Amino acid sequence: MNFEAGIRFILFLVLFGVANYLIMLRRYENDIKKKKFLQQQKISKLYPKGSFIS
């Protein structure tokens, strides 16, 4: 394996890692939004309709 092939392989690993990190970050942020929404729904069921919660 020559030097150029080694550099390309390392570059590929770095780009693959960055892409994977960005995908996982987006998924984590979406999961946080879903959890927050579900928590608000569960809390709203505890109070009667028409009452205002600040």
C-alpha positions in Angstrom: 0.0 0.0 0.0 1.6 3.2 -1.1 1.5 6.6 0.7 -1.2 8.1 -1.5 -3.6 5.2 -0.9 -3.0 5.5 2.8 -3.9 9.2 2.8 -7.0 8.5 0.8 -8.0 5.8 3.2 -7.6 8.1 6.2 -9.5 10.8 4.4 -12.3 8.3 3.7 -12.4 7.3 7.4 -12.6 11.0 8.5 -15.4 11.8 6.1 -17.3 8.7 7.0 -17.0 9.5 10.7 -18.1 13.1 10.2 -21.2 12.0 8.2 -22.1 9.4 10.8 -21.7 12.0 13.6 -24.0 14.5 11.8 -26.6 11.8 11.2 -26.5 10.7 14.9 -26.7 14.3 16.1 -29.8 14.9 13.9 -31.4 11.8 15.3 -30.6 12.8 18.9 -32.1 16.2 18.4 -35.3 14.7 16.9 -35.6 12.3 19.9 -35.3 15.2 22.3 -38.1 17.0 20.6 -40.3 14.0 20.6 -39.7 13.4 24.3 -40.4 17.0 25.2 -43.7 16.9 23.1 -44.8 13.7 24.8 -44.0 15.1 28.2 -46.1 18.2 27.5 -49.0 16.0 26.3 -48.8 13.8 29.5 -48.8 16.9 31.7 -51.7 18.5 29.9 -53.8 15.4 30.5 -53.5 16.1 34.3 -55.3 19.4 34.1 -58.9 20.1 33.0 -59.5 21.6 29.5 -59.6 25.4 29.2 -57.2 26.0 32.1 -54.1 28.0 31.3 -50.6 26.7 32.2 -47.7 29.1 32.0 
